[in-house]
Each structure stands twice: as structure tokens, then as C-alpha cells.
Amino acid sequence: MIVIACILSFIFFGELNGIGIGTIISALFVGKCINIVNKYFKFLTHIRNLQYIKS
């Protein structure tokens, strides 16, 4: 996503614009945080699987 954001920034602005340290830190840590949440809150997986149950 960061690579796409950088490419679009160069296409539309001609320079790297809007990609800061916060964007990079978010990209690195959001996935890890989601994995921790999924590990401790297993009921979310059960709720997600409910959509596949045919009635």
C-alpha cells in the first residue's frame, strides 16, 4: 500500500507528498495488532463464519 501511495503521489503531485513517518509506522504495526486481537478474541472468527452458514 505504501508503494502504491508513493507512486500515486509522484503521478499526481510530482513529488513525495503525504507519506510520512506515521504512514510507515501504521503499515508496519497494524497487521501485528490485528493478529494479536484475532488470537485473543476467537469469537470474532465465529461471528465472521456465520455468514457462510446456509439456512
ChimeraX attribute file (.defattr): number of C-alpha atoms within 10 A of each C-alpha:
attribute: neighborCount
match mode: 1-to-1
recipient: residues
	/A:1	9
	/A:2	11
	/A:3	8
	/A:4	9
	/A:5	15
	/A:6	15
	/A:7	15
	/A:8	15
	/A:9	16
	/A:10	13
	/A:11	11
	/A:12	10
	/A:13	11
	/A:14	10
	/A:15	12
	/A:16	15
	/A:17	13
	/A:18	11
	/A:19	12
	/A:20	9
	/A:21	9
	/A:22	9
	/A:23	13
	/A:24	12
	/A:25	10
	/A:26	10
	/A:27	13
	/A:28	11
	/A:29	10
	/A:30	10
	/A:31	11
	/A:32	11
	/A:33	11
	/A:34	10
	/A:35	11
	/A:36	10
	/A:37	12
	/A:38	13
	/A:39	12
	/A:40	9
	/A:41	11
	/A:42	10
	/A:43	11
	/A:44	12
	/A:45	11
	/A:46	10
	/A:47	10
	/A:48	9
	/A:49	10
	/A:50	9
	/A:51	8
	/A:52	8
	/A:53	6
	/A:54	5
	/A:55	3
